[in-house]
Amino acid sequence: MNLRRLTPSVCLLALLAACSEPQAESAGTGTTDGTGGPDSTGTDPTTGTSSDVTGPEPTTSTTDPGTTGDPEPPPEPEAFSVLQDIVFYDGYAGTVDEPIPEGVIRHRNDLVATRFGDDMLAKIQTTLTLGVIVGALCDNYDRIGAVHLALVPKGAQTYDPAEVDRLEVARFITPFMDMNKHPMTVPYEWQASNLVPILKDPELLAEYDFWFELMIFGVPYAANEEVAGCAGRNDTQLGTLLLYTDSKQPAPQFDTLVPVAIGQEFNNYAEGASDELGTTRKTVTFELPADTANAQLVLITSNHGANAGGEEYIRRDHFVYLDGKLLHVYKPGRPTCEPFRVYNTQPNGIYGPYKQSDEAWQSFSNWCPGDVIDTRILPWGSAKAGPHEFVIEVPDATFADNQGNFPFSLYVQAE
């Protein structure tokens, strides 16, 4: 695979439930298969389910009428943990020196990583689903989290995240959770079969080890005062990363990967966060090494700013342009956040004591505490080798009092 630099969900939800405590049927789900319609590739948040961990029966292979012998059965689905019950700590404090499982490194209090070893690589089939479980500790507010895939020089025992290529492959928001109340965990899920051609690429595997990163930001200061048992503590959440894979569908066919941006600032007031101060328009360029008949962009953004008049509470149209042509328009936000109320066990100003109408939720919420942030796969089609220009613009954004941010991640796949 060319690496260029800048110029089945039901089964995994059952595993999530099996690895934690019984969950509601509203577990947050997201998809990266590009089938979610023109506005979003996220699935309806009310459709998450918890079912038997054995999952659906694999499809039966058939042989050509002219052949003899028994058909080759498909491999059994695989579900396994990559990171298990990792404790996260105060994201603003110096990195702690607390015990961590063997094979896991702590880059920061809010960021851990582990090498995706040959034994786990061998399990990957043609589809892939990511799952995360967040457990409540001493942070009772809604925070941002993410899953990253890092491409680390072969054989390295550690690495600096700022010095290697990394992809953000999933993002989520934690609920307001009191660690003394049930449910004490929340599950998330994303369809991520577009990662299969990356994880299976022989050229990348010859040069790099893949490391999965789990990031969960948190601070304990409110919980120190408000949650029983949290006085003096700086542990914020528990995190688990799971994978589910089977052979029910062919893997996407891509052989070129272009990391473009991961968690870049995007606002109208900080130097370098937009094309020009006062505008919410960001331009980045990248290069394709060869002509392609099929390419796609993988985009993640979320709107933050909890101050009065903040961007977190105002739905805005987002416009995506590629080489000067409009490629996609979307407005973040779910029809309702009620499916995630069950996970918000700490009283808060978002959910309140009573159920809200769909219209009420749509009047202010860009995302739901306890839900995934959509991973948007944008089909591009054929493209020529050479430089290309990507632009994302949110022209109505104001960022009241110079607060808020739309963290922006992007990578390109082509064949």
Secondary structure, DSSP 8 states (H G I E B T S, - for coil): -EE-----HHHHHHHHHHHSS---TT-EEEE-SS-S-SS-S---GGG-----TT-S--------TT--S--------EEEEEEEEEEEE-TTS--------TTEEEEETTEEEEE--HHHHTT--S--EEEEEEEESS--S--EEEEEEEEEETT-S---GGGSEEEEEEEEE-----TTSS--EEEEEEE-GGGHHHHT-HHHHHHEEEEEEEEE----HHHHHHSTT-TT--EEEEEEEEEEE-SSS------EEEEEEEEE---SSSTTSSSSTT--EEEEEEEESS-EEEEEEEEEE--B--STT-GGGS---EEEEETTEEEEEE----S-SGGGGGG--S--TTT-SS---HHHHHTT-SS-TTSEE--EEEEEEEE-SEEEEEEEE-TT---GGG--B--EEEEEEE-
